[in-house]
Amino acid sequence: MALHKILKIIALLLGVAGVIFLAMIIAKGDEAVSATGEGVDGFLYVAYITFAITIVFVLFFVLKGIFAGNIKNTLISVGAFLLIVVIAYVLADGNPMPMQEGEMLSASGSKWVGTGLYAFYILAILAVGSMVFSGIKKVTK
């Protein structure tokens, strides 16, 4: 319970600091902040600290869950996901493409964008398929 109280106090302090820095930014006005960026540093530091704390806790609890649970099933799931990424990488083509700003997207960048799209499509098809299968299985019972 002590950890919960400490985390509540830290969250309260970060929240108050964020409100104070936001008030300072609003008080300076749009033109001053746009021109000099004055007052934004403190607000960003609060965001960075909050983000770092969140990442640390997520990593801690994910690793704790992995080692507390069945690691074999976790490794099978991670391996299946990596297999989907490899399949998507093989399916993707790597043609350089012009972007809106007039620059060219490299062949490697194009290949990775295609990989992400194909992986999304494969995972979406698997998700929809599993929902349909589950629905059909439920109806037949």
C-alpha positions in Angstrom: 0.0 0.0 0.0 3.0 2.3 0.6 3.9 2.2 -3.1 0.4 3.2 -4.1 0.5 6.2 -1.8 4.0 7.2 -3.1 2.7 6.9 -6.7 -0.3 9.0 -5.9 1.9 11.7 -4.4 4.2 11.6 -7.5 1.2 11.8 -9.8 -0.2 14.7 -7.9 3.2 16.6 -7.9 3.6 16.0 -11.7 0.0 17.1 -12.3 0.5 20.3 -10.3 3.8 21.1 -12.0 2.1 20.5 -15.4 -0.7 22.9 -14.5 1.8 25.5 -13.3 3.9 25.3 -16.5 0.7 25.4 -18.6 -0.4 28.5 -16.8 3.0 30.1 -17.4 2.8 29.3 -21.1 -0.8 30.7 -21.4 0.3 33.9 -19.5 3.2 34.6 -21.8 0.9 34.6 -24.9 0.9 32.8 -28.2 3.3 35.2 -30.0 6.0 35.0 -27.3 5.9 31.3 -27.0 5.9 30.8 -30.8 8.8 33.2 -31.3 11.1 32.2 -28.5 9.6 28.9 -27.1 9.9 30.5 -23.7 8.2 28.5 -20.9 7.8 25.3 -22.9 10.9 23.6 -21.4 9.4 23.0 -18.0 6.2 21.6 -19.5 8.2 19.3 -21.7 10.3 18.1 -18.7 7.1 17.1 -16.9 6.0 15.2 -20.0 9.4 13.5 -20.3 9.4 12.4 -16.6 5.8 11.1 -16.9 6.7 9.2 -20.1 9.8 7.7 -18.5 7.9 6.6 -15.4 5.2 5.1 -17.6 7.8 3.2 -19.7 9.6 1.9 -16.6 6.4 0.6 -15.1 5.1 -1.0 -18.3 8.4 -2.8 -18.9 8.5 -3.9 -15.3 5.0 -5.4 -15.2 5.3 -6.9 -18.7 8.5 -8.7 -17.7 7.0 -9.7 -14.4 4.0 -11.1 -16.2 6.1 -13.0 -18.7 8.2 -14.7 -16.1 5.3 -15.4 -13.7 3.2 -16.9 -16.5 3.7 -19.6 -19.0 6.9 -18.5 -20.9 6.4 -21.2 -23.5 3.1 -19.7 -24.7 4.6 -16.2 -24.6 7.5 -17.3 -26.8 5.2 -19.0 -29.2 3.1 -15.8 -29.6 6.2 -13.6 -30.1 7.5 -16.1 -32.7 4.2 -16.1 -34.5 4.2 -12.3 -34.6 7.8 -12.3 -35.9 6.8 -14.8 -38.6 4.0 -12.5 -39.7 6.5 -9.6 -39.9 8.9 -11.7 -41.9 6.1 -12.8 -44.3 5.0 -9.2 -44.7 8.7 -8.1 -45.3 9.0 -10.7 -48.1 5.7 -9.6 -49.7 6.5 -5.9 -49.6 8.2 -4.2 -52.5 10.9 -1.6 -52.1 10.4 0.9 -54.9 11.6 4.5 -54.1 8.7 6.8 -54.2 8.3 10.6 -54.3 6.8 12.2 -51.2 4.6 15.3 -50.9 7.5 17.5 -49.9 9.3 16.7 -53.1 11.8 14.4 -51.4 12.2 10.7 -52.3 11.4 7.9 -50.0 14.3 5.4 -50.1 13.8 1.8 -51.2 14.4 0.6 -47.7 11.9 3.1 -46.3 9.4 2.0 -48.8 10.0 -1.6 -48.0 9.4 -1.1 -44.3 6.3 1.0 -44.9 5.0 -1.9 -47.1 5.9 -4.4 -44.4 3.9 -2.4 -41.8 0.9 -2.3 -44.1 1.1 -6.0 -45.0 1.6 -7.0 -41.4 -1.5 -4.9 -40.4 -3.6 -6.5 -43.2 -2.5 -10.0 -42.1 -3.2 -9.3 -38.4 -6.6 -7.7 -39.3 -7.6 -10.7 -41.4 -6.6 -13.0 -38.6 -8.5 -11.0 -36.0 -11.7 -10.8 -38.1 -11.4 -14.5 -39.0 -11.1 -15.5 -35.3 -14.1 -13.4 -34.4 -16.1 -15.0 -37.2 -14.9 -18.5 -36.2 -15.8 -17.8 -32.6 -19.3 -16.5 -33.5 -20.0 -19.6 -35.7 -18.7 -21.9 -33.0 -20.9 -20.1 -30.4 -24.0 -20.4 -32.7 -23.5 -24.1 -33.4 -23.4 -25.0 -29.7 
